[in-house]
Amino acid sequence: MLDRLFTYAKSKPLSEIQLHSLSIEGDQSKTPSGLDQLVQLFNKQVDLSIHELSQVDISALTDTRTIGRKQIPTTLIGLYVHAAEHTMRHIGQLHVTIKVLEAASNTKSFNDSSSK
């Protein structure tokens, strides 16, 4: 999602890779499932986004940008704020996922050790 928002921020259309990623989003059989891989991908995208933000001309923040096929109007700063909100939501989801996986792992370890 971040890469798409930052593509719109640059007033560029989505690439074929981004469109493909969008088409399989939510399909668990086609998306990364390992926790380490998910965290790695997330961190990489956040690092790229931070780098791009460091290059922004602040005088352009109120410039018009459009989103998606429908060309919904917004501003550059609107895209960045949406990206920040979206990132915070995913951080929360990631935190909950880690806790669930840790709890499941601890339960499995406990069950394995108690059956001996």
N, C-alpha and C positions, 0 to 999 in steps of 0.2 A: 504494500500500500504506500509506504513512504516513497519508494522509487517512482510510483505513478504520480503522486502529488508533486514531487520535485521535477518531474518531466513537464507537467502542466505549468509549473512555476517558470520554466524556461520557454514557455509558449511552443512546446514541441508536441507532436502527436506521439501516442504510445507506440513502442516498437512491437514487432511480431512476438518477441519473447515475453514482453509485458502483457500483451493480449492473451497469449497462451496461459501465462501464470494466472491471469484474471479468470480465464475459463475453467481452470481446475481448482480454483480457490474453494476450500471447503470440502473437497473430495479427498478424504483421508487416505485413500489407496494411492493417490498420486502426489501427495505432499510429504515433506520430510517428517519423520515420526520420532526420531531419536532426540532426546532432550539436549544432548550436546550439540547436535546439528542445528536444532532450532535456535539455541542460544547463540551459536556461532553466526548464523545467518542474520539474526536480529542485531547483534553487535556490529557486524560488518555494515549493515544498512544504516545504523545510527551513526557510525563513524563517517560514512560517505555523506550523510546528510549534514552533519556538523561541519565537515569540510566545505560543502557547498554554501552553507549559511555564512561561513567566514568570508566568502567572496561576494556577498550580496551588496549591491549599491543601494544604500538605505533611501536614496531619493526616489527609487523605483517602487517602494513598498505599497504605494497606493495605486500603482498601475493596474489596469484591468487584465485579467487572465480569464480563460474559459476552461471548463472541466467537461470531459467526456464527449460522447457522440452528439449530445444535445447542446454542447457548447454553453453550459450554464455559466453565467458571468460571476466573477468574484474578483478579489484583488490579490496581489502577490502576498501581502501580509495575511490575508484571509486563508490562503493556502498553507502558509507556515503555521498559523495558529491551529488550523485543522490537523496538520501533521503532528503538532505537539500534543494535542488532545488525543489523537489516535494512538500515538506512541505511549502515552500514559496509560491508556486503557489496556494496551498490549502488555505493558510492564505488570499491571495488576493481574492479568490473565496468566502471564508467565509465572508470577509469584505463586498463585494458587495452584497451577499445574505442578510446580516443583514440590510444593507441600503435599499434594495428593500422591505424587510418585514416591516421595520420601516415606510417607505414611504406609503406602502399599509395600514398599521395600522393607520397612521395619517390621510390618506385620508378617511378611513372608519369612524374614530372618527369624522372628520369634517362633513362628509355627514350625519352621525347619528344625530349630534347636530344641523345641519342646517335644518333638516327636521321637527324639533319640533316647 
